[in-house]
Each structure stands twice: as structure tokens, then as C-alpha cells.
Amino acid sequence: MSWVSVADVAECAVRVIDFNRFFNKALPIGGPSSPSALEVVQLFERLSGRRFKRTHVPLLLLRMMRPVAALFNEQIASGMAM
């Protein structure tokens, strides 16, 4: 997964809004690396100067919960498909 800041997405949208060649096109937006979720948490811990409580959920449990999550939000369920 590629992590992207909201500010970067907004800047990209503003830059391409007046170019017809980008109309109805999907633009891949991402950084030079793809940090893991744990690396992202560690970055936020370092930047905030505090530790976060972490709960690690086994992959099998996530896969089992996916159909239930899909009843409420298909986007969340698709993220559980890993």
C-alpha cells in the first residue's frame, strides 16, 4: 500500500484540474517508498513524541471478519482482504 498525505493529494488535484488530458483519468499518486503499517505508526510516534497503544490482529481473524465488515462498509472490508 502506498501512503499519501491529504495535502499531497490536494496539491495534485489543484495542479491537474485545468488540463483536459487528465479529465476522467485515474492518476497514481504515491511516494518513493511503501512503508508498512508498523513503520507508519512508528513515524507518527516519533513525530508526536509519544507511544501509541498497538493491537495486532491475526490475519486469519481479519479474513474471517471481512464478510461482516462488508455489511457496513465495502471499502473497509476490501482493506481487510490483504
MOPAC internal coordinates of N, CA, C and O (Angstrom, degrees):
PM7 1SCF
backbone

  N    0.0000 0     0.00 0     0.00 0    0    0    0
  C    1.4371 1     0.00 0     0.00 0    1    0    0
  C    1.5232 1   108.14 1     0.00 0    2    1    0
  O    1.2310 1   121.32 1   -38.97 1    3    2    1
  N    1.2888 1   115.09 1   141.03 1    3    2    1
  C    1.4545 1   120.17 1   177.35 1    5    3    2
  C    1.5235 1   109.21 1  -101.95 1    6    5    3
  O    1.2310 1   120.46 1   -56.91 1    7    6    5
  N    1.3128 1   116.72 1   123.09 1    7    6    5
  C    1.4622 1   122.27 1   179.19 1    9    7    6
  C    1.5206 1   108.50 1   -87.83 1   10    9    7
  O    1.2310 1   120.65 1   -45.58 1   11   10    9
  N    1.3226 1   116.37 1   134.42 1   11   10    9
  C    1.4650 1   121.03 1  -177.74 1   13   11   10
  C    1.5202 1   108.40 1  -136.59 1   14   13   11
  O    1.2310 1   120.82 1   -40.41 1   15   14   13
  N    1.3130 1   116.04 1   139.59 1   15   14   13
  C    1.4646 1   119.36 1   178.40 1   17   15   14
  C    1.5286 1   109.98 1   -79.02 1   18   17   15
  O    1.2310 1   121.30 1   -31.59 1   19   18   17
  N    1.3059 1   115.12 1   148.41 1   19   18   17
  C    1.4654 1   121.11 1   178.22 1   21   19   18
  C    1.5282 1   109.74 1   -59.54 1   22   21   19
  O    1.2310 1   120.53 1   141.66 1   23   22   21
  N    1.3159 1   116.59 1   -38.34 1   23   22   21
  C    1.4657 1   120.34 1   179.92 1   25   23   22
  C    1.5263 1   111.22 1   -62.56 1   26   25   23
  O    1.2310 1   120.06 1   141.04 1   27   26   25
  N    1.3307 1   117.49 1   -38.96 1   27   26   25
  C    1.4671 1   120.71 1   179.04 1   29   27   26
  C    1.5295 1   111.02 1   -67.21 1   30   29   27
  O    1.2310 1   120.16 1   139.71 1   31   30   29
  N    1.3326 1   117.30 1   -40.29 1   31   30   29
  C    1.4648 1   120.82 1   177.92 1   33   31   30
  C    1.5243 1   109.87 1   -64.11 1   34   33   31
  O    1.2310 1   120.43 1   136.30 1   35   34   33
  N    1.3224 1   116.78 1   -43.70 1   35   34   33
  C    1.4665 1   120.83 1   179.37 1   37   35   34
  C    1.5276 1   110.63 1   -62.32 1   38   37   35
  O    1.2310 1   120.22 1   136.74 1   39   38   37
  N    1.3252 1   117.19 1   -43.26 1   39   38   37
  C    1.4671 1   120.45 1   179.71 1   41   39   38
  C    1.5226 1   110.72 1   -62.61 1   42   41   39
  O    1.2310 1   120.28 1   137.68 1   43   42   41
  N    1.3145 1   117.06 1   -42.32 1   43   42   41
  C    1.4639 1   121.16 1   179.01 1   45   43   42
  C    1.5288 1   110.23 1   -62.39 1   46   45   43
  O    1.2310 1   120.40 1   135.87 1   47   46   45
  N    1.3205 1   116.84 1   -44.13 1   47   46   45
  C    1.4651 1   120.99 1  -179.95 1   49   47   46
  C    1.5291 1   111.26 1   -61.04 1   50   49   47
  O    1.2310 1   120.44 1   137.14 1   51   50   49
  N    1.3126 1   116.77 1   -42.86 1   51   50   49
  C    1.4621 1   121.09 1  -179.77 1   53   51   50
  C    1.5224 1   110.41 1   -65.64 1   54   53   51
  O    1.2310 1   120.09 1   141.79 1   55   54   53
  N    1.3249 1   117.43 1   -38.21 1   55   54   53
  C    1.4707 1   120.60 1  -177.88 1   57   55   54
  C    1.5286 1   112.88 1   -69.04 1   58   57   55
  O    1.2310 1   119.60 1   147.67 1   59   58   57
  N    1.3343 1   118.36 1   -32.33 1   59   58   57
  C    1.4696 1   120.38 1  -174.67 1   61   59   58
  C    1.5217 1   113.91 1  -100.25 1   62   61   59
  O    1.2310 1   119.49 1   174.34 1   63   62   61
  N    1.3099 1   118.57 1    -5.66 1   63   62   61
  C    1.4691 1   121.05 1  -172.46 1   65   63   62
  C    1.5244 1   113.48 1   -59.48 1   66   65   63
  O    1.2310 1   119.52 1   149.76 1   67   66   65
  N    1.3074 1   118.52 1   -30.24 1   67   66   65
  C    1.4645 1   121.43 1  -177.15 1   69   67   66
  C    1.5308 1   113.86 1   -96.61 1   70   69   67
  O    1.2310 1   119.82 1  -170.99 1   71   70   69
  N    1.3321 1   117.95 1     9.01 1   71   70   69
  C    1.4590 1   121.04 1  -179.24 1   73   71   70
  C    1.5289 1   109.52 1  -107.12 1   74   73   71
  O    1.2310 1   120.88 1   -66.43 1   75   74   73
  N    1.3394 1   115.93 1   113.57 1   75   74   73
  C    1.4632 1   120.71 1  -177.35 1   77   75   74
  C    1.5283 1   113.04 1   -60.11 1   78   77   75
  O    1.2310 1   119.86 1   150.71 1   79   78   77
  N    1.3170 1   117.87 1   -29.29 1   79   78   77
  C    1.4634 1   118.96 1  -177.11 1   81   79   78
  C    1.5336 1   112.05 1   -66.93 1   82   81   79
  O    1.2310 1   119.98 1   165.92 1   83   82   81
  N    1.3224 1   117.64 1   -14.08 1   83   82   81
  C    1.4628 1   120.90 1   178.33 1   85   83   82
  C    1.5283 1   112.78 1   -98.48 1   86   85   83
  O    1.2310 1   120.07 1   178.39 1   87   86   85
  N    1.3437 1   117.48 1    -1.61 1   87   86   85
  C    1.4632 1   121.14 1  -178.54 1   89   87   86
  C    1.5315 1   109.99 1   -63.43 1   90   89   87
  O    1.2310 1   120.65 1   -50.49 1   91   90   89
  N    1.3269 1   116.36 1   129.51 1   91   90   89
  C    1.4695 1   123.45 1  -179.81 1   93   91   90
  C    1.5303 1   113.19 1    58.44 1   94   93   91
  O    1.2310 1   120.11 1  -149.11 1   95   94   93
  N    1.2980 1   117.40 1    30.89 1   95   94   93
  C    1.4646 1   122.33 1   177.78 1   97   95   94
  C    1.5235 1   110.00 1  -112.70 1   98   97   95
  O    1.2310 1   121.07 1   -33.11 1   99   98   97
  N    1.3022 1   115.56 1   146.89 1   99   98   97
  C    1.4659 1   120.92 1   173.04 1  101   99   98
  C    1.5182 1   107.85 1   -89.88 1  102  101   99
  O    1.2310 1   120.67 1   -53.67 1  103  102  101
  N    1.3103 1   116.32 1   126.33 1  103  102  101
  C    1.4609 1   120.77 1   179.81 1  105  103  102
  C    1.5229 1   109.37 1  -110.38 1  106  105  103
  O    1.2310 1   120.27 1   -61.21 1  107  106  105
  N    1.3105 1   117.08 1   118.79 1  107  106  105
  C    1.4631 1   118.36 1   176.69 1  109  107  106
  C    1.5280 1   110.07 1   -70.00 1  110  109  107
  O    1.2310 1   121.00 1   -51.14 1  111  110  109
  N    1.2991 1   115.70 1   128.86 1  111  110  109
  C    1.4592 1   121.30 1  -179.87 1  113  111  110
  C    1.5207 1   106.99 1  -126.13 1  114  113  111
  O    1.2310 1   120.25 1   -52.99 1  115  114  113
  N    1.3061 1   117.12 1   127.01 1  115  114  113
  C    1.4576 1   119.99 1   179.26 1  117  115  114
  C    1.5051 1   110.59 1  -173.39 1  118  117  115
  O    1.2310 1   121.79 1   -13.33 1  119  118  117
  N    1.2972 1   114.17 1   166.67 1  119  118  117
  C    1.4519 1   119.93 1  -179.61 1  121  119  118
  C    1.5138 1   111.88 1   -91.89 1  122  121  119
  O    1.2310 1   120.67 1     3.54 1  123  122  121
  N    1.3133 1   116.32 1  -176.46 1  123  122  121
  C    1.4594 1   120.87 1  -177.45 1  125  123  122
  C    1.5326 1   113.25 1   -75.29 1  126  125  123
  O    1.2310 1   120.12 1   167.68 1  127  126  125
  N    1.3321 1   117.37 1   -12.32 1  127  126  125
  C    1.4647 1   119.23 1  -179.02 1  129  127  126
  C    1.5218 1   109.55 1  -133.66 1  130  129  127
  O    1.2310 1   121.02 1   -15.04 1  131  130  129
  N    1.3106 1   115.66 1   164.96 1  131  130  129
  C    1.4708 1   121.39 1   177.85 1  133  131  130
  C    1.5194 1   108.56 1  -124.65 1  134  133  131
  O    1.2310 1   120.18 1   -97.53 1  135  134  133
  N    1.3318 1   117.27 1    82.47 1  135  134  133
  C    1.4641 1   119.56 1  -178.58 1  137  135  134
  C    1.5255 1   111.31 1   -67.25 1  138  137  135
  O    1.2310 1   120.94 1   -28.95 1  139  138  137
  N    1.3110 1   115.81 1   151.05 1  139  138  137
  C    1.4565 1   120.44 1   176.93 1  141  139  138
  C    1.5281 1   109.45 1   -72.80 1  142  141  139
  O    1.2310 1   120.85 1   -13.33 1  143  142  141
  N    1.3227 1   115.98 1   166.67 1  143  142  141
  C    1.4681 1   120.03 1   177.60 1  145  143  142
  C    1.5242 1   110.10 1   -59.34 1  146  145  143
  O    1.2310 1   120.24 1   140.14 1  147  146  145
  N    1.3273 1   117.14 1   -39.86 1  147  146  145
  C    1.4619 1   120.81 1   179.06 1  149  147  146
  C    1.5294 1   110.75 1   -63.28 1  150  149  147
  O    1.2310 1   119.87 1   139.34 1  151  150  149
  N    1.3187 1   117.85 1   -40.66 1  151  150  149
  C    1.4664 1   120.96 1   178.12 1  153  151  150
  C    1.5321 1   111.14 1   -64.47 1  154  153  151
  O    1.2310 1   120.21 1   143.76 1  155  154  153
  N    1.3237 1   117.21 1   -36.24 1  155  154  153
  C    1.4695 1   120.65 1   177.51 1  157  155  154
  C    1.5204 1   110.27 1   -66.30 1  158  157  155
  O    1.2310 1   120.41 1   136.75 1  159  158  157
  N    1.3339 1   116.83 1   -43.25 1  159  158  157
  C    1.4657 1   120.55 1   177.09 1  161  159  158
  C    1.5258 1   109.75 1   -60.41 1  162  161  159
  O    1.2310 1   120.29 1   135.21 1  163  162  161
  N    1.3244 1   117.05 1   -44.79 1  163  162  161
  C    1.4645 1   120.67 1   179.77 1  165  163  162
  C    1.5213 1   111.50 1   -62.11 1  166  165  163
  O    1.2310 1   120.03 1   142.70 1  167  166  165
  N    1.3251 1   117.55 1   -37.30 1  167  166  165
  C    1.4629 1   121.27 1   177.16 1  169  167  166
  C    1.5231 1   110.19 1   -63.21 1  170  169  167
  O    1.2310 1   120.20 1   133.43 1  171  170  169
  N    1.3470 1   117.22 1   -46.57 1  171  170  169
  C    1.4630 1   120.27 1   179.24 1  173  171  170
  C    1.5280 1   110.85 1   -65.08 1  174  173  171
  O    1.2310 1   119.99 1   144.85 1  175  174  173
  N    1.3152 1   117.63 1   -35.15 1  175  174  173
  C    1.4651 1   119.94 1   176.21 1  177  175  174
  C    1.5262 1   110.41 1   -63.03 1  178  177  175
  O    1.2310 1   121.31 1   134.54 1  179  178  177
  N    1.3288 1   115.09 1   -45.46 1  179  178  177
  C    1.4671 1   119.27 1  -179.33 1  181  179  178
  C    1.5282 1   111.05 1   -63.88 1  182  181  179
  O    1.2310 1   120.47 1   136.28 1  183  182  181
  N    1.3396 1   116.72 1   -43.72 1  183  182  181
  C    1.4620 1   120.02 1  -178.02 1  185  183  182
  C    1.5219 1   112.67 1   -69.38 1  186  185  183
  O    1.2310 1   120.37 1   146.83 1  187  186  185
  N    1.3297 1   116.90 1   -33.17 1  187  186  185
  C    1.4662 1   120.02 1  -178.65 1  189  187  186
  C    1.5237 1   112.65 1   -87.65 1  190  189  187
  O    1.2310 1   120.63 1   162.80 1  191  190  189
  N    1.3376 1   116.41 1   -17.20 1  191  190  189
  C    1.4528 1   119.94 1  -179.54 1  193  191  190
  C    1.5247 1   113.41 1    76.33 1  194  193  191
  O    1.2310 1   120.16 1  -162.67 1  195  194  193
  N    1.3275 1   117.30 1    17.33 1  195  194  193
  C    1.4646 1   119.89 1   178.25 1  197  195  194
  C    1.5234 1   110.53 1  -140.42 1  198  197  195
  O    1.2310 1   121.08 1   -20.76 1  199  198  197
  N    1.3286 1   115.54 1   159.24 1  199  198  197
  C    1.4633 1   121.12 1   179.41 1  201  199  198
  C    1.5250 1   109.62 1   -92.79 1  202  201  199
  O    1.2310 1   120.76 1   -36.13 1  203  202  201
  N    1.3161 1   116.14 1   143.87 1  203  202  201
  C    1.4537 1   121.78 1   177.91 1  205  203  202
  C    1.5217 1   109.47 1  -102.86 1  206  205  203
  O    1.2310 1   120.91 1   -30.84 1  207  206  205
  N    1.3119 1   115.86 1   149.16 1  207  206  205
  C    1.4477 1   120.36 1   173.93 1  209  207  206
  C    1.5268 1   107.82 1   -75.00 1  210  209  207
  O    1.2310 1   120.52 1   -49.65 1  211  210  209
  N    1.3129 1   116.61 1   130.35 1  211  210  209
  C    1.4576 1   121.47 1  -178.32 1  213  211  210
  C    1.5183 1   110.02 1  -115.53 1  214  213  211
  O    1.2310 1   121.24 1   -38.74 1  215  214  213
  N    1.2998 1   115.22 1   141.26 1  215  214  213
  C    1.4527 1   121.14 1   173.05 1  217  215  214
  C    1.5195 1   107.26 1  -127.57 1  218  217  215
  O    1.2310 1   120.83 1   -61.49 1  219  218  217
  N    1.3084 1   116.02 1   118.51 1  219  218  217
  C    1.4609 1   120.84 1  -179.52 1  221  219  218
  C    1.5251 1   108.52 1   -94.78 1  222  221  219
  O    1.2310 1   120.86 1   -56.77 1  223  222  221
  N    1.3155 1   115.96 1   123.23 1  223  222  221
  C    1.4617 1   121.78 1  -178.77 1  225  223  222
  C    1.5304 1   108.10 1  -104.54 1  226  225  223
  O    1.2310 1   120.07 1   -52.86 1  227  226  225
  N    1.3255 1   117.47 1   127.14 1  227  226  225
  C    1.4667 1   119.79 1   179.08 1  229  227  226
  C    1.5354 1   111.35 1   -59.01 1  230  229  227
  O    1.2310 1   120.88 1   -37.93 1  231  230  229
  N    1.3166 1   115.93 1   142.07 1  231  230  229
  C    1.4587 1   121.84 1  -177.91 1  233  231  230
  C    1.5306 1   111.28 1   -57.62 1  234  233  231
  O    1.2310 1   119.83 1   140.56 1  235  234  233
  N    1.3061 1   117.92 1   -39.44 1  235  234  233
  C    1.4637 1   120.92 1   178.81 1  237  235  234
  C    1.5264 1   110.93 1   -59.38 1  238  237  235
  O    1.2310 1   120.40 1   138.62 1  239  238  237
  N    1.3179 1   116.84 1   -41.38 1  239  238  237
  C    1.4617 1   120.66 1   179.06 1  241  239  238
  C    1.5276 1   111.23 1   -65.29 1  242  241  239
  O    1.2310 1   120.37 1   139.31 1  243  242  241
  N    1.3347 1   116.91 1   -40.69 1  243  242  241
  C    1.4685 1   120.20 1   176.89 1  245  243  242
  C    1.5241 1   110.80 1   -60.14 1  246  245  243
  O    1.2310 1   121.03 1   136.15 1  247  246  245
  N    1.3314 1   115.64 1   -43.85 1  247  246  245
  C    1.4691 1   119.18 1  -179.40 1  249  247  246
  C    1.5245 1   111.32 1   -64.95 1  250  249  247
  O    1.2310 1   120.39 1   144.41 1  251  250  249
  N    1.3165 1   116.86 1   -35.59 1  251  250  249
  C    1.4604 1   120.57 1   179.42 1  253  251  250
  C    1.5312 1   111.27 1   -70.70 1  254  253  251
  O    1.2310 1   120.35 1   148.93 1  255  254  253
  N    1.3346 1   116.93 1   -31.07 1  255  254  253
  C    1.4693 1   121.50 1  -178.34 1  257  255  254
  C    1.5296 1   112.56 1   -81.40 1  258  257  255
  O    1.2310 1   120.11 1   164.79 1  259  258  257
  N    1.3184 1   117.40 1   -15.21 1  259  258  257
  C    1.4656 1   121.25 1  -174.70 1  261  259  258
  C    1.5221 1   113.76 1   -55.02 1  262  261  259
  O    1.2310 1   118.51 1   131.67 1  263  262  261
  N    1.3420 1   120.45 1   -48.33 1  263  262  261
  C    1.4733 1   119.01 1  -179.62 1  265  263  262
  C    1.5323 1   112.98 1   -60.88 1  266  265  263
  O    1.2310 1   120.40 1   145.29 1  267  266  265
  N    1.3061 1   116.84 1   -34.71 1  267  266  265
  C    1.4708 1   120.08 1   178.74 1  269  267  266
  C    1.5266 1   109.91 1   -69.56 1  270  269  267
  O    1.2310 1   120.36 1   135.88 1  271  270  269
  N    1.3312 1   116.91 1   -44.12 1  271  270  269
  C    1.4646 1   120.74 1   179.45 1  273  271  270
  C    1.5266 1   110.87 1   -62.43 1  274  273  271
  O    1.2310 1   120.15 1   146.29 1  275  274  273
  N    1.3429 1   117.32 1   -33.71 1  275  274  273
  C    1.4621 1   121.23 1  -178.70 1  277  275  274
  C    1.5258 1   111.53 1   -64.05 1  278  277  275
  O    1.2310 1   120.20 1   153.84 1  279  278  277
  N    1.3197 1   117.23 1   -26.16 1  279  278  277
  C    1.4650 1   119.90 1   177.33 1  281  279  278
  C    1.5264 1   111.62 1   -63.95 1  282  281  279
  O    1.2310 1   120.59 1   152.84 1  283  282  281
  N    1.3184 1   116.47 1   -27.16 1  283  282  281
  C    1.4614 1   121.64 1  -176.45 1  285  283  282
  C    1.5242 1   113.06 1  -103.75 1  286  285  283
  O    1.2310 1   120.48 1   143.08 1  287  286  285
  N    1.3402 1   116.68 1   -36.92 1  287  286  285
  C    1.4587 1   119.82 1  -175.44 1  289  287  286
  C    1.5236 1   109.28 1  -158.80 1  290  289  287
  O    1.2310 1   119.99 1   -71.68 1  291  290  289
  N    1.3217 1   117.63 1   108.32 1  291  290  289
  C    1.4533 1   122.01 1  -177.49 1  293  291  290
  C    1.5355 1   112.42 1   -65.04 1  294  293  291
  O    1.2310 1   120.26 1   147.95 1  295  294  293
  N    1.3292 1   117.12 1   -32.05 1  295  294  293
  C    1.4680 1   120.04 1  -179.77 1  297  295  294
  C    1.5285 1   110.96 1   -67.53 1  298  297  295
  O    1.2310 1   120.31 1   138.88 1  299  298  297
  N    1.3062 1   117.02 1   -41.12 1  299  298  297
  C    1.4646 1   119.35 1   177.41 1  301  299  298
  C    1.5186 1   109.34 1   -65.70 1  302  301  299
  O    1.2310 1   120.75 1   136.76 1  303  302  301
  N    1.3243 1   116.17 1   -43.24 1  303  302  301
  C    1.4647 1   119.98 1   179.69 1  305  303  302
  C    1.5232 1   111.67 1   -60.79 1  306  305  303
  O    1.2310 1   119.93 1   140.80 1  307  306  305
  N    1.3281 1   117.73 1   -39.20 1  307  306  305
  C    1.4605 1   119.57 1   179.39 1  309  307  306
  C    1.5184 1   111.30 1   -66.45 1  310  309  307
  O    1.2310 1   120.05 1   148.54 1  311  310  309
  N    1.3080 1   117.50 1   -31.46 1  311  310  309
  C    1.4630 1   120.93 1   176.01 1  313  311  310
  C    1.5137 1   112.93 1   -70.03 1  314  313  311
  O    1.2310 1   120.66 1   159.85 1  315  314  313
  N    1.3246 1   116.35 1   -20.15 1  315  314  313
  C    1.4665 1   121.33 1   179.26 1  317  315  314
  C    1.5234 1   111.46 1   -85.13 1  318  317  315
  O    1.2310 1   120.09 1   175.03 1  319  318  317
  N    1.3213 1   117.44 1    -4.97 1  319  318  317
  C    1.4568 1   120.96 1  -175.54 1  321  319  318
  C    1.5272 1   113.42 1   -75.52 1  322  321  319
  O    1.2310 1   120.86 1   159.16 1  323  322  321
  N    1.3162 1   115.96 1   -20.84 1  323  322  321
  C    1.4617 1   123.53 1  -177.27 1  325  323  322
  C    1.4779 1   110.65 1     0.13 1  326  325  323
  O    1.2310 1   120.10 1   180.00 1  327  326  325

